[in-house]
Amino acid sequence: MRLLDLRATAAYLGVSEWTVRALEWARVLPRVRVPLPGGRELRKLLFDRHDLDRLIEEWKEGGRGPFA
């Protein structure tokens, strides 16, 4: 699966769900916004596995920390 929900994202990164929320809030980890009819969007937090892999590579290379 390419899109992961909050729980699966936390497990994939090896961090808590609150850390994933903080990463999204700090705009370090972009969420996927799914449009719904009527101009609304799905409230469920979804993340692209490619973005998670990119973030892991940044961490491995000694780049910015999660909240830098």
Secondary structure as GFF3:
##gff-version 3
##sequence-region A 1 68
A	DSSP	beta_strand	3	5	.	.	.	ID=ss1
A	DSSP	alpha_helix	6	13	.	.	.	ID=ss2
A	DSSP	alpha_helix	17	25	.	.	.	ID=ss3
A	DSSP	three_ten_helix	37	39	.	.	.	ID=ss4
A	DSSP	beta_strand	46	48	.	.	.	ID=ss5
A	DSSP	alpha_helix	49	60	.	.	.	ID=ss6
###
